[in-house]
Structures are given as C-alpha cells and as structure tokens.
C-alpha cells in the first residue's frame, strides 16, 4: 500500500476524530470551564461551521498554491488550534481555537482527497480515494472512542492533546514522503457554487443537511442523552461510541453494493425512514444499556449507510461536475453538524436531553420529504443548463 496515501489518511483521521470526539467530553469541558453543557456544545458548532463555510472559499483562494504546501499549512493550523484548545483557560478562547482548527481542516480535507487521486494512475483512483476517505470513517470507529476513553481516564485536555499528536504525526509523515505537486487548474468560487442553481442539487444537499443535522443533534450531546445507559461513566460511553463507529463503517461499506443493486432512491428512503423511527424511540431506548446498544447499531448502519447513495445521486445529476457537487455535499453535512449544536443546545433548555431524539426525528422526516422531491425532479428528462455549464 502506498505510504503517501496512508499519511493523507492519517490527516483525515485526525480531522475526523476532532469532529466526533468533542461530543464525548462535553460534560467535563463544561464542568472544568464552569459553563453550561449547551454552551460547551458550541465547540462542535463553531468547528463544523468554520469547516463548511471556509472549504469552498479556501479552495478558490488557494487554488494556485502547491498541493503539498496547502496540506502542510492546513495541518499546522489544525494542530495549533487543538493545542490552544488543550491549554485554553476560558470558554471564549476554546471557541476561538475551534474556529482555527476548523480553518485548518477546511484547508486540508478537500485537498487531501484530490491529492490522493492524483498520486496514482487513473485506473487506481477509486482505490486511492477509498484509502484516504477511510481515515475519516475510521475516526468514528477508533478515534472518537479512543479520545473519549482518554478523556474519561485522564481529563478532556488530554483528549485534545491526543488529537494534536495525531495531526502532528500526519504532518511529519507528509513532509517526509509527499512529493511536490503542482496546483490544478483554478476553479473560481462562483463556478463552485453554480450547481446550487439546479433544484435537484439543492434538494439533494438539503437532504444531507437536514438528516445529518438531525443525527448530530443527538450525537453532539450523546453523553447527556445516554447518561442513563452509561451511568455517567466515560469509559462505558467510549465503548458505546466504538460500537456506533464500527456499525457506521460497516454501513458505509455495505451501502456501495446495495446502491449498485437497488439504486440510490430505495437505499436513501429506506435508511432515512429507519432513522426516523430509531430516533423517535430514543427517549426510551437510551434509558438502559440493553436497549441503547441496538439503537446505536441501527443509527450507525443507516446513518452512514446513506452517505454513499447521496453521493451517487449527486454524481448522476451531472457527472462532469462531480468534484464540485461532492464538495458541496461535504459542506452541507458540516452545516448540518454546526446547526445541530445550536438547535440541540436550545432544545436542552426547553426539553430534557433524553428527548432530543424526538426533535431529531422531525428534521429527519423533513429530510425524507426533500429526498423524495429530489428524486421526482431527477426522474424528469430535463437537464439543468446551469449545472451543465458548471461541469
């Protein structure tokens, strides 16, 4: 296996771990900084919003940068942001550092996938992309539970040092093994956003935003929502997150074959419907370890199992604009994550954290309506001239 791809994947692993691990340490963060859990939850919001909003801007602004330089600068900014989080004495500095870490992630992540594809012959690009993206998906199965366990064993600052160490290791590996790669042809910000003029694209992206916004509304506050099942033990929570991460990885791997066999519509609609039921039942299934385990397995399988058919649907709309569309889909996902921190924080003040699943189910059901509306437009024989031009 190409070690250069492994170092790119390790950077993605660090970024994915940073995205998911904060949810497991919110209560200790809140207690340490003497703030509410809802306010601490904005660590997730600011990181995700920074990533989502800055990714297309940086891709356009840094289009002329050599790829290795952009990757290394991105990782350096990412590590710096996490180091500041680890030593920050106040919530204000913690939130500012999360914005900085999100900026670094926005510089690294989209560039890493494109770079991975450019390092191999055309016939091996699919495999290269799978290796790089595997770093992100494995963060749910390994990185987040490990970071949560470290936080339970030591403290939440140790978790942030753990994330910083992973990012620093990826930086050293890429500086050592990655060759110089020239910048690709520039694509302006206006060109990157042009596909949003197609209603089919807009509804598909809205599906991603709504469904993942609903999923992460619970995930952001998972320590509170599942405290009855874990008894407040961070190590038990880490075990549950590990189980969720393994199910997420399996769901992601199965989704490709199922989509090829049954088509994206059936997989997307079935996954969203299952998620709506699963989350509507969370106020009761999260009450004990016995029922929390299957609930998390279903969540992992269906939640990450719909990402591949969503990407498949976007590519089928305008294949020539695939890189732009997939970039927008990633941005929509992170906008949903950032929204979940805000909505979840507000919901906790109105209802108990154990009832957040009901709020999530509303977003997920609306996402199902958006998905079906997107399909009905895609099924029409017309093609959007705006998106065709963007391609």
N, C-alpha and C positions, 0 to 999 in steps of 0.2 A: 504493500500500500504506500502511496506517495506521502512522504512525511510532510511535505508542504501543505497538503490538504488537511492533514491531522492538526497542524498548528493553526490553520484557519478555523477548523472545527473547535479547537480548544478556546479560541477567542469567542466564538459563538456560544460555547458552553458557559464561559464567564458571564457573558451578557444575558443569556437565558437564566442563569442562576440568580443574577441580580434582579431580574424581572419577577421571579417567582418566590424567592426566599424571604422577602420582606414580610409577606403575609404571615409567615410562621413566627415572626419575632415582634409583632406589633405591640402586644401586651407588655413585654419587657421594655421596649422602647418608650412607651407611654409612661410606665412607672418610673423609669430612670430619669426622664426629662420632665416629669411632673405635668403631663398634658393628658388630654382625653385620647382614647384609642381612635376615635373618629378623626382627630387632628393628626395623629401619627399616621393614619391611613393615607393621608395626602402625600406621603413619601412615594406611594405607588402611583398616585395621580400625576404628580409632577414629573417623575421619571418617564412614565408612558407618554405623557403629553409632549414632553421635550423631544422624545424619540419620534413620535408620529409627525409632529409639525416641522421638525428640522430635517428629517430624512430627505424629502424632495428638494428642500432649499439648498442643503449642502451638496446633494448630488449635482445640482445645476451650478452652484457657485464654485465648487471644487472640481469641475469637470476637466480642467487642464492639469490637475495635479497628477504626478506619477502615482500609480496604484499602491506601491509599497509605502511611499511616504504618507499617503492618506490613511492607510491601515495602521501604521505605527503611531501617527499623531492621534488617531481616534482611540487606540488602546491606551496611550499615555494619558489622554484627557479622562477616559473612563476610570483608569486606576486612580488618578488624582482625586476624582470625585468621590470614589469609595473610601479612600484614605481619609479625606476630610470628614465624611460621614462617621467613620470609626472613631475620630477624636473630637467631634463637634460637641460643645458643651450645652448647646441650646437647640430647640426645635427649628428656629429660624435658619441657623447655619446648616442644620441637617437637610432642610427642604431645599436650600440653595445648592447644596452639594449633590442632591438628587437630580436637579436640573443639569448640573455639569456632567454627571455620569450619563444621563440620557443623551446629551450632546455627543459624548464620545461614542456611545452605542450607535447613534444615527450616522456618524462618520464611518464606523467600522462595518456594521452588519450588511447593508446593501452592497458595499464594495466587496466584501468577502465572498459573497455568492457569485458575483460576476467574475471575480479574480479566479476562483476555483474552477469555473468553466473554461477560462482562458488558458489554464495551465496544461490542459490535456487535449488530445485530438478530438475532433467533432464527435466521433462515434463513442467516446467515453465521457461526454459531458454530463449525461444523466447520472452516471455513477458518481462523478465528481461532486455534482450538486447534492446528491443524496448524502455523501460523506460530510460535507460542510454543514448542511442543514441538520444532520444527525446530532451535531454538537448542541443545537438549540433544543431539539426534542429530548435529548438525554439529560438536559438540565432539569426537566420536570421529574425524571425518574431517579436521578442521582444527586444533582447539585443542590436543589431546593431541600430535599430531606437531609442531606449532609449538613448544609448550613443551618437548618433548623435544629438538628441534633447538637451541633457545636454551640448554638445559642442557648439551648437548654442545659448543656453540660457546663458551659462557662458563662458567657453573657452575650448580649446582642452585638456588642462591639467586636467580639471575636469573630462573629459571623461576617461582618463587613471586612475584617482583615483577611478572612478566608477568601472572599470574593476578589479582593485586591490581589492576593497572591496568585490566584488562577489567571487573572488578567495580566499580571507581570510575567508569569511563565510563558504565556502566549506571545507577549511582546518579544521576549528574548528569543523564542523559537523562530518567529517570523523574521526578526532582524538577522538571524543567523542563516536561515535556509531559503527564504523567499528571494527570488531574483528580482531585478528591476523590471518593471512592467510599465510600458508607456500608457498614457491616458487614452481611453476610447474616444470615438467621435462625440463631440459635445451635443447634449440634448438640453434645450432651454427649459426653464420652469414652466413656461406657457405650454410647450409641447407635452411635458409630463402630465399636466393637468387637463389637457384637451379631451381625453377619453371620458371625463366627467360629463361631457355634453350628451352622452348616449344614455338614455333612460335605462337600458338593460344593464349597463355597467353600474350606474348609480344605484339601482335596486339591489344588485348583487353585493355591492360594497355595503349598502345599508343592512343587508342580511348579516354580513360579517360583524359589523359594528354592534347591532342590536343583540345578536346571540352571544357573542363573546363579552359584550358589556354585561349581559345578564349573568354569564358564568362567573366572571371575575368579581361581580358584585358580592358573591358569597366567598369566593377564594380570597379576596383581599382581607376579609375578616374571618377567615376559616378558624383561627384559634379561638375566637369567641363563639362562633356558630356551632363548633363541635366540642365545646368545653365539657358538656355533659358526658360525651363518649370518651374523652381523654382524661377526665378528672383534673384538667389543668396541667397535666404532665407534658412538657415539651418533647420528651422522648417518644411518648405514645403518638403525639401529633406528627412527629417526624416519620414514624412508621406508617401512619395513615397516608401521608404525602408521598412516601415511597411507593405504596400500593397504588395510589392515584397516578403517579408518574409512570409506573410500569404499564398500567392499563391504557394510559394515554399513548405510549409508544406503540403498543400492540394495535390500538385503534387506528393510529396513523399508518402503520404498515398494512393493515388489512384493507383500509379504505381505497388504496390504489387498485387492487384486484377487483374489489366489489364495484367500484365505479366503472372499470372497463367492462364488467359483465352486465351490470344493471343500468348503467347510465347515471349521470350526476343528479338528476331530479329525484329519483327514488331514494338514493342514499342521503341526500341533503334533507328531504322532507321527513324521512323516517328518523334520522338522527335528531332533528330538531324536535319532533313530536315526542320521542323518548325522553329527551332532555326536559321538555316542559313538564311531563309527568313526574320525572325524577326530582326536579327542583320543587314542584308543588308539594311533594311529600316530605321534603327535608325537615320542616319543623318537627316532624315525628320521627323520621328515620335517623336524624342526627342525635337523638336522645340517648342512644346506647351504642356501644362498640359493635354489638352483634348486627344491628341494622345499618350502622354507618358504613361498614365495610362494603356491602353490596351497592349501597348508594354511591359511594366514591368510585367503585369499579365501573358502574354504568356511566357515571359522569365522565370518567377518563376515556372510556371506549367511544362513546357517542360524541363527546365534546371535541376531541382532537380528530375523531374519525370524519368530521365534516369539513376539515380544512382542505384536504386533497380534492374532493369533488367541487368545492368552491373555486379552487384554483383552476380545475379542469373546465368549469363553466366559463370563467373569465377568458381563458385561452380560446375556447371555442367561439366566443363572440367575435374576436379579431385576433387571429393567430399572429399576425405580423406585429402587433403591439403588445405581445405577451410580457416582455420585461417591464414595460410601463404599468400594465394592468396589475401584475403581481406585486409591484412596488406599492401601488395604491391600496391593494388588499392588505398588505402588511401595515400600512399607515392606518387603515380603517380598524384593524384589530387593536392597535395600540391606542387609538382614540377611544375605542370601547373600553379598554382597560382603564384609561385615565378617567373616563366617565364613571366607571364602576366605583372608584374610590370616593368620588364626590357624592354620588347618589347613595351609596352604601353608608357613608358617614352621616348623611342627612336622615336616612331611614332608621338608623340605630337610635337616633334621638326620638323618633316617633313610635317605633315598634321595637321589640327585642331583637337582638342579633340572631336568635333562633328562628325568627320569622322572615329573615331576608330571602329565603328560598321562594317565598310567595311573590315577593317583589321581582325577583329574577325571572320567575315563570311568566310574568306579564311581558317583559322585554323579549323573552324567547318566543312567545306566541306571536307577538308583532313581527319578529324576525321571520317566522314561518310564513306569514302573510306576504312579507316582502319577497321571500324566496319564490313563492308560487307566482307572484306578479311578474318577477323577473323571467321565470320560465315561459309564461304566456307571451311575453314580448319577444323572447328569444326564438320561440317557435314560429313567429311570423317570418315570411320570406324576405322582408326588407332588411337592409344593412345601413347602419348609420354612416353618412358621408363624413361626419366629423371624425369619428373614430378611425375610419378607413384612411383619412388623411393623416391622422396621428401616426398610424402604422408606417 
